[in-house]
């Protein structure tokens, strides 16, 4: 069972390309390094779109996958916080899988770097915990089982955002939306407590994770057979 999830959005693909993508994605996703979950465009970590949208602003996403003949962009191809990938119009399941996994490795590396930065500051910065003071009924888009499970957890004890995501199964943006709505309804208590974990321990933990990501990245760069032969 895959323990990490990434979000994507393919709404910007033309209808014909999107149909091909959805068909092959249903096969490739099952074999990918990460479990992929569709998300609204502003919150998607990976945006998949047609090649003629090379200059489209995808602020908020970490990766962009362009499908179609390569078109020279007028803007920089990538920054230190983003990556761009290219798929030809007749891409295969194996090629899509390789692209998804390369994007996945990049996302894991970005998350690992953010984790290092956060842990390095934990000794000085407070950690916020949230607790639900009373049960409320939320709108339909916040009533899925994961949200209900998260609310049940919040009624029992104060929880940080990280713990809430780990125990409820929500993604960070989903937990953020839930907490924002509960705060708007004035049913959420917020407390802060100093974190005692030494930064050196956090750095050591992240170093081990970084080693795994590096090995995974090298394995993917060596190339793999088509998905049909896996």
C-alpha positions in Angstrom: 0.0 0.0 0.0 1.4 3.4 -1.0 1.8 5.8 1.9 2.2 9.0 0.0 -0.4 10.9 -2.1 0.0 13.6 -4.7 -2.6 15.8 -6.4 -3.0 16.5 -10.1 -5.3 18.3 -12.5 -5.9 17.5 -16.2 -8.8 19.9 -16.8 -6.7 22.0 -19.3 -6.3 19.2 -21.7 -8.3 19.3 -24.9 -11.2 16.8 -25.0 -9.5 14.3 -27.3 -6.2 14.3 -25.4 -8.0 14.2 -22.0 -9.9 11.1 -23.1 -6.6 9.4 -24.0 -5.0 10.6 -20.8 -7.8 9.3 -18.6 -7.8 5.9 -20.3 -4.0 5.4 -19.9 -3.8 7.1 -16.5 -6.3 4.5 -15.0 -3.6 1.9 -15.8 -0.4 3.9 -15.0 -1.7 5.3 -11.7 -2.0 1.8 -10.2 1.8 1.2 -10.7 3.1 4.7 -9.9 5.3 5.5 -6.9 2.6 7.7 -5.4 -1.1 7.4 -5.2 -2.6 10.2 -7.3 -5.7 12.2 -6.4 -7.4 14.8 -8.6 -7.7 18.2 -7.1 -8.9 21.7 -8.1 -6.5 23.6 -10.3 -5.2 26.1 -7.7 -4.3 23.2 -5.3 -3.0 20.6 -7.8 0.7 19.8 -7.3 1.0 18.6 -10.9 -0.9 20.4 -13.8 -1.3 18.4 -17.0 -2.2 20.5 -20.1 -1.7 20.9 -23.8 1.7 21.9 -25.2 0.3 25.2 -26.7 -0.3 26.4 -23.1 3.5 26.6 -22.4 3.2 30.1 -21.2 0.2 29.4 -18.9 0.8 30.5 -15.3 0.4 27.5 -13.0 1.2 29.3 -9.8 0.9 27.0 -6.8 1.9 23.8 -8.7 5.3 22.1 -8.4 5.2 20.3 -11.8 3.6 20.9 -15.2 3.3 18.1 -17.8 2.8 19.3 -21.3 1.1 16.9 -23.8 1.8 17.3 -27.5 4.5 18.5 -29.8 7.1 20.5 -28.0 6.7 24.3 -28.2 9.4 26.7 -27.2 8.1 28.7 -24.2 8.7 32.5 -23.9 9.0 32.1 -20.2 11.7 30.2 -18.3 11.2 26.4 -18.5 11.6 25.9 -14.8 12.7 27.4 -11.5 14.3 25.9 -8.4 10.7 25.2 -7.1 9.1 23.8 -10.3 9.7 21.2 -13.0 8.3 20.8 -16.5 7.9 17.5 -18.3 6.9 16.7 -21.9 4.7 13.9 -23.4 4.3 13.3 -27.1 0.7 13.1 -28.4 0.9 9.4 -28.9 2.3 8.7 -25.5 2.1 5.1 -24.1 1.2 3.8 -20.7 4.9 3.2 -19.9 5.8 6.8 -20.9 3.0 8.2 -18.9 4.0 6.1 -15.9 7.7 7.2 -16.2 6.5 10.9 -16.3 4.3 10.5 -13.3 7.1 8.8 -11.3 9.6 11.5 -12.3 7.1 14.1 -11.1 6.5 12.1 -8.0 10.3 11.9 -7.1 10.5 15.7 -7.6 7.5 16.3 -5.3 9.0 14.0 -2.7 12.3 15.9 -2.8 10.4 19.3 -2.5 8.5 18.0 0.4 11.7 16.7 2.0 13.4 20.1 1.7 10.4 21.8 3.2 10.4 19.3 6.0 14.1 20.1 6.7 13.3 23.8 6.9 10.3 23.3 9.1 12.2 21.0 11.5 15.1 23.4 11.7 12.8 26.1 13.0 10.8 23.9 15.3 12.9 24.7 18.4 12.0 28.4 18.1 8.6 28.4 16.6 5.4 27.3 18.4 3.2 24.5 17.1 -0.5 25.2 16.8 -3.1 22.6 17.9 -6.8 22.6 17.1 -9.8 21.3 19.0 -13.4 21.2 18.1 -15.6 22.8 20.8 -18.9 21.4 19.5 -20.1 19.4 16.6 -21.6 21.2 13.6 -23.0 20.2 10.3 -21.0 21.3 7.3 -21.7 21.8 3.6 -21.8 18.8 1.3 -18.2 19.4 0.0 -16.9 19.0 3.6 -19.1 16.0 4.5 -17.0 13.2 3.0 -15.9 10.4 5.4 -12.4 11.9 5.7 -13.8 15.2 7.0 -16.2 13.5 9.4 -13.3 11.4 10.7 -11.1 14.5 11.2 -13.9 16.3 13.1 -14.3 13.3 15.3 -10.6 13.3 16.1 -10.7 17.1 16.9 -13.5 16.5 19.4 -11.3 14.1 21.4 -8.1 16.1 21.9 -6.1 19.0 20.5 -4.3 18.0 17.3 -1.7 19.7 15.0 -2.3 19.9 11.3 0.3 17.2 10.7 -1.3 14.8 13.2 -4.8 15.5 11.8 -3.7 14.6 8.3 -1.9 11.5 9.4 -4.8 10.1 11.4 -7.7 11.2 9.2 -6.3 10.5 5.8 -6.9 14.1 4.6 -4.5 15.9 2.4 -3.0 19.1 3.8 -5.2 21.4 1.6 -8.3 19.4 2.7 -7.4 19.8 6.3 -6.7 23.5 5.8 -10.2 23.9 4.2 -11.8 22.1 7.1 -10.1 24.1 9.8 -10.8 27.4 8.0 -14.5 26.6 7.8 -14.6 25.5 11.5 -12.8 28.7 12.5 -15.3 30.7 10.4 -18.1 29.0 12.4 -16.4 29.9 15.6 -16.3 26.3 16.9 -12.5 25.8 16.8 -10.1 26.3 19.7 -6.5 27.1 18.9 -3.6 26.5 21.3 0.2 26.8 21.0 2.9 24.8 22.7 6.7 24.9 22.4 8.2 22.0 20.5 10.9 20.3 22.4 12.3 18.1 19.7 16.0 19.0 19.0 16.6 20.2 15.4 19.5 17.8 15.1 17.2 14.8 15.5 14.9 16.2 12.8 17.8 16.8 10.4 19.1 13.2 11.0 15.6 11.8 10.2 15.3 13.9 7.0 18.8 12.8 5.9 17.6 9.2 6.0 14.5 10.1 3.9 16.7 12.1 1.5 18.8 9.0 0.9 15.7 7.0 -0.1 14.5 9.7 -2.4 18.0 9.9 -4.1 18.1 6.1 -4.6 14.5 6.2 -6.0 15.4 9.0 -8.4 18.5 7.2 -9.7 16.5 4.1 -10.3 13.9 6.0 -12.3 16.6 7.7 -14.4 18.1 4.4 -15.4 14.9 3.7 -17.3 12.3 0.9 -17.0 10.5 -1.3 -19.4 7.0 -0.4 -20.7 4.2 -0.8 -18.1 2.9 -3.8 -20.0 6.0 -5.7 -19.1 6.0 -4.8 -15.4 
